Amino acid sequence: MTELLGSSTALLVAGGVIVVMIGLLVWLIMKNRRNTFATPLERATFATLHTVALAAPSLREGLSPNSAAFALPYLRQLLDTCALAMTDNRGTTLAWDGDADQHEPDVRSLADQVISTGRQQVLSHTALSCEHPNCAVRGIVVVPLETDGAIVGTLAALTTSTAGPVLLRASAEVARYVSSQLELAELDESRARLNRAEVRALRAQISPHFVYNALTTIASFIRTDPVRARELLIEFADFTRYSFRTAGEYTTLQDELTNIERYVRLEKARFGNRLNIKLQIAPEVLSVVLPFLALQPLVENAVRHGLGGKPNGGTITITAENAGAECVIIVEDDGIGMDPARLHEDLDDAHQSGAHVGLGNVDDRMRSTFGDDFGLVVDTAPGEGMKITLRVPKFRAGIRV
């Protein structure tokens, strides 16, 4: 998991550096020329960078008919060909931009060869046979699109001039750019799959640590206080319905707090007055979006490891404050605390030992969702309780309920 996130982060950082460099170059050109491009080279440079930027968003969604259809017009501008096509790794045409679609059978045939050999294929004008009147195509170049060393599709360029070395090299470079964007798309999807897997793991972790105690507590009230038992059973049903929902990887702070209140009511039935909770929530941050089940595991950690071992129990305080572009959330308990070095060791081995696995899971998901700067900050010491702080950006592209 660490290697995957590390690779993803490295590529995304590299992509960000490229974007910054492009922006800086454009800014310098505009500054030096007072918003005009005095030379053909400057105009060509700006046009190329602008075209590349326009093609990128669709390619970052992965290889599909829709993404290919959106990107091909921009890619054709880069190559200046009469037509451009893209196929998948079965040779099926995903999209075609430009004229001369009567040569689609030729493109599919060349694509099959590229997929089977892994090498660029060229069809010269001497090998072309076309009965279409006024057909101006004089050559076809088909190059592979690759991610992680595997061919995922092909890019085909149809030209009205000879398919010479310039077009061959240019087609290969454009294909390399497309491949890099598709690889980033796969990394995005891998990160999303990892997030989903971690949510599933967290749901599985909730069951053994909580369900048994909750049901045992409910059972103890059935004869002595059946009305209370019924209320707790409804709370338990609502809690599990939310925790095991399948809709989306994200939720709102308000929904997460509502589920925490259910959890605390169930735990208070077991702990009685030994467990107290205080909420200090700024109303303007209730709509902030955060990873699903990002707070409940922190409260559960406070109950199990902080207050559970304290004879007289204690209080858990949840604070959510407005901090400009961020929401700062603090989960604090006055429990037994622990040695920070021991906590660090537990978190490193959480997936094997099970100790503080919920805490480690939330930290991993916060970092993979918002970046390493948004991991959990934990302050604790023996006998001093524990304070967990997490920062959530109010707005982040692609993060929504």
C-alpha positions in Angstrom: 0.0 0.0 0.0 2.8 2.4 0.9 4.6 1.7 -2.4 1.4 2.3 -4.3 0.7 5.6 -2.7 4.3 6.6 -3.0 4.4 5.9 -6.7 1.1 7.7 -7.2 2.2 10.7 -5.2 5.5 10.9 -7.1 3.8 10.8 -10.4 1.2 13.4 -9.4 4.0 15.6 -8.0 5.9 15.3 -11.2 2.7 16.1 -13.2 2.2 19.2 -10.9 5.8 20.3 -11.5 5.2 20.1 -15.3 2.0 22.1 -15.1 3.8 24.8 -13.0 6.7 24.9 -15.5 4.2 25.3 -18.3 2.4 28.0 -16.5 5.7 29.8 -15.7 6.9 29.6 -19.3 3.6 31.0 -20.6 3.7 33.8 -18.0 7.3 34.7 -18.9 6.5 34.8 -22.6 3.5 37.0 -21.9 5.4 39.3 -19.6 8.4 39.7 -21.9 6.2 40.3 -25.0 3.5 42.4 -23.3 0.8 39.9 -24.0 1.9 39.4 -27.6 3.9 36.7 -29.3 6.4 38.3 -31.5 8.0 35.3 -33.1 6.5 32.2 -34.8 8.4 30.0 -32.3 6.7 31.7 -29.3 3.3 31.4 -30.9 3.9 27.7 -31.7 5.1 27.0 -28.2 2.1 28.6 -26.6 -0.3 26.8 -29.0 1.3 23.5 -28.3 1.2 23.9 -24.5 -2.4 25.1 -24.6 -3.5 22.1 -26.8 -1.7 19.6 -24.5 -3.4 21.1 -21.5 -6.9 20.9 -23.1 -6.4 17.2 -23.9 -5.2 16.2 -20.5 -8.4 16.2 -18.4 -10.3 13.6 -20.5 -7.3 11.3 -20.7 -7.0 11.4 -16.9 -10.4 9.7 -16.9 -8.9 6.6 -18.6 -9.2 5.1 -22.0 -12.8 5.0 -23.2 -14.9 6.1 -26.3 -15.8 9.3 -24.5 -12.3 10.3 -23.4 -10.9 9.4 -26.8 -13.5 11.4 -28.7 -12.8 14.4 -26.5 -9.0 14.2 -26.7 -8.5 13.4 -30.4 -9.3 16.8 -31.9 -6.6 18.4 -29.7 -4.1 15.6 -30.4 -4.8 16.0 -34.1 -3.9 19.6 -33.9 -0.5 18.6 -32.5 0.2 16.2 -35.4 -1.5 18.3 -38.1 -2.9 15.2 -39.8 -6.1 14.8 -41.9 -7.4 12.2 -39.4 -6.6 10.6 -36.1 -8.0 7.5 -34.5 -7.7 5.6 -31.2 -8.4 1.9 -30.5 -8.5 -0.2 -27.5 -6.2 -3.3 -26.9 -8.5 -5.4 -28.9 -8.2 -3.3 -32.0 -11.7 -1.9 -31.7 -12.0 1.8 -32.8 -12.9 4.0 -29.8 -13.1 7.3 -31.7 -12.2 8.9 -35.0 -11.5 12.5 -35.7 -11.2 14.0 -39.2 -11.9 12.6 -42.7 -11.0 9.4 -44.5 -12.9 7.1 -42.2 -13.1 4.7 -45.3 -9.6 3.7 -44.1 -10.8 2.4 -40.8 -10.3 -1.3 -41.9 -6.7 -0.4 -42.6 -6.3 1.2 -39.2 -7.8 -1.8 -37.4 -5.5 -4.1 -39.3 -2.4 -2.1 -38.4 -3.7 -1.8 -34.8 -3.9 -5.6 -34.6 -0.3 -5.8 -35.7 0.8 -3.2 -33.2 -1.0 -5.0 -30.4 0.6 -8.4 -31.3 4.1 -7.1 -31.9 4.3 -4.1 -29.6 5.9 -2.1 -32.4 4.9 0.9 -34.5 3.4 0.1 -37.9 3.4 2.1 -41.1 1.3 1.8 -44.3 2.8 3.8 -47.1 1.0 5.3 -50.1 2.3 2.5 -52.3 0.4 -0.1 -50.2 -2.8 1.9 -49.9 -5.7 1.0 -52.1 -8.7 3.2 -51.9 -11.7 3.4 -54.2 -13.1 6.5 -52.5 -13.1 9.4 -54.9 -10.6 12.2 -54.1 -9.0 10.3 -51.3 -6.0 12.3 -50.3 -4.5 9.8 -47.7 -0.9 8.9 -48.5 0.2 7.2 -45.4 -1.0 5.7 -42.0 1.1 5.4 -38.8 -0.1 3.4 -35.9 1.7 3.5 -32.5 1.1 1.7 -29.2 -0.4 3.2 -26.1 1.2 1.6 -23.0 0.7 1.6 -19.2 3.0 -0.3 -16.9 4.6 -2.0 -19.9 1.3 -3.4 -21.3 -0.4 -2.2 -24.5 -3.8 -0.7 -23.7 -4.6 0.7 -27.1 -3.2 2.4 -30.2 -3.1 5.8 -31.8 -3.4 6.0 -35.6 -2.4 9.1 -37.7 -3.6 9.4 -41.3 -1.6 11.9 -43.4 -2.0 13.5 -46.8 1.8 13.5 -47.3 4.4 10.8 -47.0 4.6 9.0 -43.6 8.2 10.1 -43.1 10.5 10.2 -40.1 9.0 13.5 -38.8 5.5 12.0 -38.5 6.8 8.7 -37.1 8.7 10.5 -34.3 5.9 13.0 -33.6 3.3 10.2 -33.4 5.5 8.3 -31.0 5.9 11.3 -28.8 2.2 12.1 -28.7 1.5 8.4 -27.9 4.0 8.7 -25.0 2.2 11.7 -23.7 -1.2 10.0 -23.9 0.3 6.9 -22.2 1.6 9.0 -19.3 -1.9 10.4 -18.8 -3.5 7.0 -19.0 -1.0 5.7 -16.4 -1.9 8.6 -14.1 -5.6 7.7 -14.6 -4.8 4.1 -13.6 -3.0 5.3 -10.5 -6.1 7.5 -9.6 -8.3 4.4 -10.0 -5.9 2.3 -7.9 -6.0 4.9 -5.1 -9.8 4.9 -5.3 -9.8 1.1 -5.1 -7.5 1.2 -2.1 -9.8 3.7 -0.4 -12.7 1.4 -1.0 -10.7 -1.6 0.3 -9.8 0.3 3.4 -13.4 1.2 4.1 -14.4 -2.4 3.8 -11.5 -3.4 6.1 -12.7 -0.8 8.6 -16.2 -2.1 8.5 -14.9 -5.6 9.2 -12.9 -4.2 12.1 -16.0 -2.6 13.6 -17.9 -5.9 13.9 -15.8 -7.9 16.3 -15.0 -4.9 18.6 -18.4 -3.5 18.9 -21.3 -5.7 17.7 -20.9 -8.3 20.4 -20.9 -5.8 23.3 -23.8 -3.9 21.8 -26.0 -6.9 21.5 -25.0 -8.3 24.9 -26.0 -4.9 26.4 -29.3 -4.9 24.6 -30.0 -8.4 25.7 -29.5 -7.4 29.3 -32.3 -4.9 29.1 -34.9 -7.2 27.5 -36.4 -8.4 30.8 -35.7 -5.5 33.1 -36.4 -2.6 30.7 -37.9 -3.8 27.4 -38.7 -0.2 26.2 -35.0 0.7 26.6 -34.0 -2.5 24.9 -36.2 -1.6 21.9 -34.7 1.9 21.7 -31.2 0.5 21.8 -32.0 -2.0 19.1 -33.3 0.7 16.8 -30.1 2.7 17.5 -28.0 -0.4 16.7 -29.9 -0.9 13.4 -29.5 2.7 12.4 -25.8 2.6 13.3 -25.1 -0.6 11.3 -27.2 0.7 8.3 -25.0 3.8 8.1 -21.7 2.0 8.8 -22.3 -0.7 6.1 -23.9 1.5 3.5 -22.5 1.1 -0.1 -23.2 4.6 -1.4 -20.0 6.6 -1.8 -16.6 6.9 -0.2 -17.4 10.3 1.4 -19.9 11.8 3.8 -20.7 15.0 5.5 -19.5 16.0 9.0 -23.2 16.2 10.0 -23.9 12.7 9.0 -20.7 11.4 10.7 -21.6 13.2 13.9 -25.1 11.7 13.8 -23.7 8.3 13.6 -21.3 9.0 16.4 -24.2 10.0 18.6 -25.8 6.6 17.9 -22.5 4.8 18.8 -22.2 6.8 22.1 -25.7 6.0 23.1 -25.1 2.3 22.7 -21.8 2.5 24.6 -23.4 4.6 27.4 -25.9 1.8 27.9 -22.9 -0.4 28.8 -20.7 2.1 30.6 -23.4 4.3 32.2 -22.2 7.5 33.8 -18.6 6.5 33.2 -18.9 7.7 29.6 -19.7 11.3 28.7 -19.4 13.2 25.5 -19.3 16.9 24.7 -19.9 18.3 21.2 -18.6 21.8 20.2 -19.5 22.1 16.6 -19.5 25.3 14.5 -22.7 25.2 12.4 -21.0 26.5 9.3 -18.8 23.3 9.0 -21.5 20.7 9.2 -21.6 20.4 5.4 -17.9 19.8 5.1 -17.1 16.6 3.2 -14.7 14.0 4.6 -13.9 10.3 4.1 -16.7 8.0 5.2 -16.2 6.6 8.7 -13.4 9.1 9.5 -14.5 10.1 13.0 -16.4 7.2 14.5 -13.2 5.0 14.7 -11.4 7.9 16.6 -14.3 8.0 19.1 -14.2 4.2 19.4 -10.4 4.3 20.0 -11.0 6.8 22.8 -13.6 4.5 24.4 -11.7 1.3 24.1 -8.1 2.5 24.8 -8.6 5.7 26.7 -11.7 5.4 28.9 -12.2 1.7 29.0 -9.1 1.2 31.2 -10.0 4.1 33.6 -12.0 3.0 36.6 -14.2 6.1 36.8 -14.4 6.6 33.0 -14.2 10.1 31.6 -15.3 12.5 28.9 -14.8 12.6 25.1 -14.9 16.1 23.6 -15.4 16.6 19.8 -14.7 20.0 18.5 -15.1 21.2 14.9 -14.0 24.7 14.0 -14.0 26.9 11.0 -10.4 27.7 9.9 -10.6 29.6 6.7 -10.2 27.1 3.8 -10.1 24.2 6.3 -12.2 22.6 9.0 -10.3 21.6 12.1 -11.7 18.6 14.0 -10.4 17.5 17.4 -11.4 14.3 19.2 -10.0 14.5 22.8 -10.4 12.2 25.8 -9.2 12.5 29.4 -8.4 8.8 29.6 -5.3 6.9 30.5 -3.3 8.0 27.5 -0.2 6.1 26.4 3.5 6.5 25.6 3.8 8.2 22.1 6.6 5.8 21.1 4.4 2.8 21.9 1.5 4.3 19.9 3.9 4.8 16.9 4.9 1.2 17.1 1.3 0.0 17.3 0.3 2.1 14.3 3.2 0.7 12.2 2.0 -2.9 13.0 -1.7 -2.2 13.2 -2.8 -4.3 10.3 -1.1 -7.3 11.8 -1.7 -6.8 15.5 -5.1 -5.2 15.4 -4.0 -2.5 17.9 -5.4 0.9 17.0 -6.2 -0.4 13.5 -9.1 2.2 13.2 -6.7 5.0 14.0 -4.2 3.9 11.4 -6.9 3.3 8.8 -8.2 6.8 9.2 -4.7 8.3 9.0 -4.1 6.3 5.8 -7.3 7.4 4.2 -6.9 11.1 5.1 -3.4 11.1 3.5 -4.5 9.3 0.4 -7.5 11.5 -0.1 -6.1 15.0 0.7 -2.3 14.5 0.8 0.3 13.7 3.4 -0.1 17.2 5.0 -3.6 16.1 6.2 -2.7 13.0 8.2 -3.8 12.7 11.9 -1.9 14.6 14.6 -1.9 12.7 17.9 -0.9 14.2 21.2 -0.7 11.8 24.1 1.2 10.8 27.2 0.7 8.3 30.0 -2.1 9.6 32.3 -2.7 12.6 30.1 -5.4 11.3 27.8 -5.2 11.6 24.0 -5.9 14.4 21.6 -6.4 13.7 17.9 -6.5 16.5 15.4 -7.4 16.3 11.7 -7.7 19.0 9.2 -10.2 18.7 6.3 -10.1 21.0 3.3 -13.5 22.6 2.7 -13.2 22.2 -1.1 -11.2 19.7 -3.0 -11.8 18.7 -6.7 -13.3 15.2 -7.0 -14.2 15.0 -3.3 -18.0 15.0 -2.9 -20.8 13.0 -1.3 
